[in-house]
Amino acid sequence: MFHRSGKEGLMKMRMKGGAPVAVAVFLVLIVALAISVYLKIQRVNVDLTQVVDQSVLRIVPQPIPVPDAKLTRMDGKPFGKKALEGKWTFLYFGYTLCPDVCPTELTALAEVADLLRREGVQSRWQQVFVSVDPERDTPEQLGRFVSYFDPQIIAATGEQTELRIMAQPIGVGWEKAALPTANDAPSNSYLVNHTTSILLVSPDATVVGVYPTPHNPEAMVKAYLAVTRE
């Protein structure tokens, strides 16, 4: 009886002594993890402006979340903020009847796509063209337009109110400009002055960088790979 009690007492002492050690080890692991995450965040914040040519890709000091909006894709499916999640996105706002700027920028995006495919990271990024001219850009028109440059480009548009909900907070704007045409010209003859920058959106749907014009595809890809560490 005495021997059993002594053994039980010894086991209790060991259990009591082991508990603080386990807690201490757990706390050390938590602290180490927190420090690791902090250092990683600091490294990203500090390094991006140092490793990326700011004339090619301007890093946004404070990433800007893309607001949700009810848009429609060229295939008729809904398009909103969720469509920007899970992948890096090259986001551009324009319109299909744009006479010069939009074709130039979509040509650059198509070249970027070709270069990135050679890098073997096709599944990690996407390109999105949002039309700010829904009055003239039907889903069919959008589909034909982007397919001319690259069939993988996603096109979407929506009502002006919804477009501005998404675009204005991330620094994109536009306005109609009348054309110097004859009095009998159709009422839908106009140009649209719009932001020409291409936005780089992270997989959590936040704008982290802006590609200003002019756009050099090789330089754009180099900056993208530096930001994404791919």
KAHURA-V184675 format. One record per pair of residues at least 24 apart in sequence whose ideal C-beta (glycine too) atoms are under 6 Angstrom apart, sorted by the first residue. I is the first residue (numbers start at 1). J is the second residue. Records with the same first field share a line. If there is no record, write none. Layout:
BEGIN
I: J  J
END
This chain:
BEGIN
51: 226
52: 223  226
56: 219  223
57: 209  211  223
58: 210
59: 209
60: 207  208
63: 206  208
64: 170  207
65: 206
66: 170  205
67: 165  166  169
69: 162  165  166
70: 162
71: 156  158
72: 158
73: 156
74: 139  142  143  155
76: 139
79: 156
81: 205
84: 201  205
85: 205
86: 203
87: 125  126  203
88: 125  228
89: 126  128  201
90: 127  198
91: 128  199  201
92: 129  198
93: 130  132  172
95: 131  132  133  137  192
96: 137  141  145
101: 196
106: 149
108: 215  217
110: 149  150
111: 217
112: 217  220  221
113: 150
115: 221
121: 230
127: 153
128: 154
129: 153  155
130: 156
131: 157
132: 163  174  194
133: 192
136: 188
170: 207
END
